[in-house]
Amino acid sequence: SVMFDRMMLVELRETVQKLGPEVFAEVKSYVDPPKVVRTILQTLLHIFYPQLQEKLSDWNECKQLVTPDLLKMVETFDPTAQGQKIDRELMAKSLQDVPHGEVAKHGSLPA
């Protein structure tokens, strides 16, 4: 339901707002990131930079896009908004192998 989606969106925004510069530094420090980190970041970047899809298989290209601007885009993103174009099938396929709770095992998480 739209109400559930909106509640999840509020929770996501609150979590994203807690992210600090150390998270960016950690992600950018990876030469070869854990698979879950790479998968989630690439999926996120596909949402905001679909025109760069071919370049996003290169981790160095992905790291360059981890900026405060990306954080701002995530904070203000509303997937339930009218006219929002998201390739939900691509997202679902990309994230299908990421077990719930797996992210917490790999570095910075807001308290």
TATA-V436619 format. One record per residue. N is the residue number from 0. SS is DSSP state (H for helix, E for strand, L for the rest). PSI is psi in whole degrees, -180 to 180 (NA if undefined). Layout:
# TATA-V436619
N_SS_PSI / N_SS_PSI
This chain:
# TATA-V436619
0_L_158 / 1_H_-36 / 2_H_-44 / 3_H_-44 / 4_H_-41 / 5_H_-39 / 6_H_-42 / 7_H_-38 / 8_H_-42 / 9_H_-44 / 10_H_-42 / 11_H_-46 / 12_H_-41 / 13_H_-40 / 14_H_-45 / 15_H_-37 / 16_H_-20 / 17_L_-10 / 18_L_135 / 19_L_-179 / 20_H_-25 / 21_H_-28 / 22_H_-44 / 23_H_-45 / 24_H_-42 / 25_H_-48 / 26_H_-43 / 27_H_-21 / 28_H_-18 / 29_L_127 / 30_L_-42 / 31_L_93 / 32_L_159 / 33_L_147 / 34_H_-42 / 35_H_-38 / 36_H_-47 / 37_H_-47 / 38_H_-47 / 39_H_-44 / 40_H_-43 / 41_H_-39 / 42_H_-44 / 43_H_-45 / 44_H_-33 / 45_H_-34 / 46_H_-47 / 47_H_-21 / 48_L_59 / 49_H_-26 / 50_H_-15 / 51_H_15 / 52_L_-43 / 53_L_-34 / 54_H_-20 / 55_H_-4 / 56_H_-15 / 57_L_117 / 58_H_-37 / 59_H_-36 / 60_H_-42 / 61_H_-46 / 62_H_-34 / 63_H_-23 / 64_L_-4 / 65_L_95 / 66_L_168 / 67_H_-29 / 68_H_-39 / 69_H_-44 / 70_H_-43 / 71_H_-40 / 72_H_-41 / 73_H_-44 / 74_H_-36 / 75_H_-2 / 76_L_135 / 77_L_97 / 78_L_-13 / 79_L_-4 / 80_L_147 / 81_L_135 / 82_L_2 / 83_L_125 / 84_L_111 / 85_L_135 / 86_L_85 / 87_H_-34 / 88_H_-42 / 89_H_-44 / 90_H_-49 / 91_H_-43 / 92_H_-42 / 93_H_-37 / 94_H_-1 / 95_L_-28 / 96_L_9 / 97_L_105 / 98_L_145 / 99_L_132 / 100_L_-5 / 101_L_-35 / 102_H_-37 / 103_H_-20 / 104_H_-6 / 105_L_67 / 106_L_-146 / 107_L_124 / 108_L_137 / 109_L_147 / 110_L_NA
